Amino acid sequence: MARAQGARAQMALAFETVYGTPPVGGFTKMPFASTTLGAEQPLLNSELLGYGRDPLAPIKDAVTADGDVVVPIDAEGFGFWLKAAFGDPVTTGTGPWTHEFRSGAWTLPSLSIETGMPEVPRYAIYSGCVLDQLSWQMQRSGLLTATARLVAQGEAVGTVSIAGTPAPIGLKRFGHFNGSITRNGAALGNVVSAQISYANNLDRIETIRADGRIDGADPSIAALTGSIEVRFADSSLVTQAMVGDPCALEFSYALPSGESFTFTVHAVYLPRPRIEISGPQGVQATFDWQAARDGALGRMCTATLINDREEY
């Protein structure tokens, strides 16, 4: 009997035309490192009395379908997750193309995601997937990945893939070595690490249905937060925090072949941090920043992806 192995696992996704209805084609094979995406249905213990000390049979509760997908930040595949987070991009150019994803969209696209374990075989299709949160970390070394948190409507399991033969993508990964951070257009030095988290703060529409699924997941007020840990070498960030003025932070990656990913946060507010001296080593400070809507641009952030893909 074959045993399921993560090394043989597959993932494909496609954007839906109708929420909760998997498309008949157009799936793309996606690279991923791990996933917890799945459906679960807990059991409720019986509260009834009068039948002795042994409990009666439990009953089923509502179905919850959600989970995380850890994906590489690359030049092409990451655009699908950016579209899920922000909506359709504004695309310009004639090859390479520049895809600009902007925050603030009132509606978000939904996806159907299929995870497959062909040796069992088991193919699970998660329809009505809406991206709730996208986060990643910048540091000096290690593998560069992002975590996409999803809310799905439901799960359907079969022995045959409905994704068919998904279209492949050209995998060109960015690395931490390709990263840089600027503040108001100037390089921000002495940064040890940075963390970025964008949340759509989805509101699950939990109506009464015979199948136990949700009716949808609507985005509410978005949140863009993070932190930067810096070696304490000057007081520029502390001064900004005390004054209360915003700044623009830009987190970017670029490959020698010309592909790039730039995430610009237009109005970042810094808190006043505690400056601690914990020993003879260098002094570090952590700023847990928050972003807000920039009045001039009318949005909070912009994600720009330059690659050889014409559209998403």
N, C-alpha and C positions, 0 to 999 in steps of 0.2 A: 504494500500500500504506500502510495506517495505521501510525503510529508511536506507541508507548506514551508517555504523558506523565503525570508525577506529578500535574498539576493535575486530571486526570480519574480518578485512582485512587480506589477505594472500599474501605471496611473495614466489616465486619459481624461481630458475635460473638453467641454464645449459650452458655449453660451446659449442660453435658452431664449426662445421667442416668447413662449408662454411660461409663466412661473410654475415650477413643479412638473413640467412636461419635458422629458429628455428629447433632444432633437434626434432625427433619424440619421444624421451624419454630421460631418464637420468636426470630428474629435481630433485633438492634438495630443500626442504623447508627451507627457511632462516628466522632467527629472525631479526627483524628490529624495530626501534623506530618510525621513520617517513620517508616519502619520498616525494619529489617534482618531481619525474621522470614523464614526460609527454610530449605530443606533442602539439604544438600550431601553428596556422596559422593566422597571423594578416591580417587585411583588409587595402587596400590602398585607400585613398580618391581620388575621381576623380578630375583631374585638368582641365577638359575641360570647355570651355566657350561657351556662346551663347545659353544656355538653361534656362536662368532665374537665380534667386537667389537660388533656391533650387537645391542642388547638385544631380548629377547622382549617380547611384548605384555604390558602391565600388567594387573593384576586389580583388581576393585572392592573397596573397603573398606566398613566399616559406614556406615549413613546417620545423619547428625546433623541434627536439626531444632531450631532455637532462634533467638533474636534479640531485638532490642529494639524497642519501640514508644514513640515520643515522643508524648505526649498532653497536651492542655490540662488544667489543674486547673480544673474548672468545677463548677457546682452540682448537675448531674444525672449526666452521663456518667462522672465520676470515681468515682462509687459502684460501678460495675461493676468497676473495677480494685481498689478497696478490698475488695470481696467476694472477688475472686480472691486477694488478699493475706492476708486474715484469716478468710474464711468468711462465713457468713450473719450479717447484723446483727441486733441487737435493735431493733425498730422500735416507736416509740410516737407518740402524737398522732393528730389527726384531720384534718390538713391546715392548715398545713404539718406534715410528718412529720419526726421525728428518728430517724436511723439511726445506731446505735452499733456500730461494728466493734471487736472486742476481740481482742487478741493471745492466743496460746497454744492455738489450736485444734489438735487432733491430726490432723485430716484437712482437706484443702483441696479446693475444687471445681475441676473441670477445664472448660476452654472449648474451643469450636471457633471459630476465627477465619478468616474468608474475606477475602482481599485480591483485588480485581478490577481489571483493566485492560481495560475494555470495547472499546477500539478495536482490540485485537489479533485476537480476544478471548482473554483468559487469566484464569481464575478459579482461585486456589489456596486450598484449604481445609486448614487446619492443625488437626488434631484432637489431643485429649489435651494441650492447652496448660495448664501449671501455672505460676503466677507465682513466680519465684525471687527477684526483687528489685524494690523500688519506691523511687525516690529523686527528690528535687527540691532546688532551691536557693531561698533567700530573699535578695533584694537590693533595692536602692532603685528600680531601673528595669528595663525590658526586659519581654519576654514571659514569663509564668509557665507553665512546662510541667513535666511529670514524665516520667521514663523507667521503663517497665515492662519488665523482663527476663524472658523466657519460655522454658520448656523444653517442647517439643512432642514428641508421639510420632511423627508423620509428616506427610507432605505428599501431597495428591492434587490434580492439575491437570486442569482441564476447560475447555471452551469455553462452558459455561452455568453461571450462578450457581445454587448450591443454597440460597442464602439467600433467594431469592424477592424480595419487596419488604420489606426490613427496616423495622422501626418507627423513626421519627425520634425524636430527643430535642430538648428545648428547650435550646439552648446559651446559658448564662449564665456567662461566664468570670470567674474571679477574676483580679485583677492584683496586682502587687507593692505597689501603692498601697493595696490593701485589707488588707495584712498587718500583724500585730503579734506580739510575743513577750513572754511573761510568765515570771517565775521565782517560784515559790511564791506565785502569785496577784498579784504586783506587776509592773508594767511594767519590762522590762529595757531600759535605755537604752544609748546609745553603741554599738549593734550595727551593724556595717558589712555583714555578710553572715552567712548561716547555711546549713548543708547538712545534710539529713536522708536517711538511707538505712536501709531496713528490708529484711532478707534472710531468706528461709525456709531457705536453705542446702539446696537440694533434693539428694536422693540418687537418682541415675538408676539404675534397675533394668535393667542391661544383660545380659539373658539371651540365650541362643542362640535365634534365631528365623529362620525361612525368609525373612521379609520384611526382616530387618535392623533392625527397630524396637525401641525399648525397651519394657519391660513396664509401666513407670510411673515416677513421680518423687515420692518420698516426702519430706515435710519433716522436717528434723532440728532440732537446737537453733537457734533463731532468733537473729538479731543485729540490734541497733538501735544505729547509730553515727551520728556526724555531727561537725560543727565549728561553732563560732561565733567570728567575728572581731570584736573589740570595740576601740574606742578606750580606751586605758588612762586611766580617770578616777578609779577608786577600787579598793580591794583586796578587795571583797566576794567576787568569783569566785576570786581567788587564795587568799584565806583558806579558802574552802570546799574548794578543791583540796588545801590543806595539811592541813586537818583530816580530810578523807576522807568527810564526810557527803554523802548524796545530796540532790538538790533536784528539784523538779518543773518541767519546762519545757513551755510551751504555745505552739504555733505555730498561729496562726489567721488566717482571712480572712473578711470579711463584706461583703455587698453591701447597698446602701441599700434594696433591695427585700425584704430579710429573710433571704435564703439565706446560709448560712455553712458553713465547714469548719474544724474545730478538731482539731488533732493534739496529744494530751497524752501526754508521756513522764513516767511517774510517778516513776521513780527514776533520776536522771542523776548519774553520777559524772564529776568533772572531773579531768584530770591537771594537774600543776603545770607551767605553761608557761615557756618562756624569754622573758624580757622584753628585747627588743633595741631599741637606739637606733640607727637607721640613718641619721639625718640631722636636719636642722632641722625636718622635718615632725612631725606628731603621732605619738605612740607607739601602736602597736597590738599586741594580743596575740591569739593563736589558741588556743582550747581544743578539742582533739579528744576529745569526750566519748563515753562509753559508757553504755548503759542496761542495767538489770537488772530482774528481777522485783520488784515491790513486794509486800512480805509482807502488808500489810493488804488490798490489793485483789486480790491473787492473779494479777496480770498485769503486763506490762511497759508497755503503751501502749493508748490508746483513741483511735480516729478517729471523730469525730462529724460527720455531714453532715445539715444541715437544708435541706429543699427541698420541692417540691410533688409528688414522686414517692412513691407509696404503698408500693411494694415493689421489691426487687431479686431 
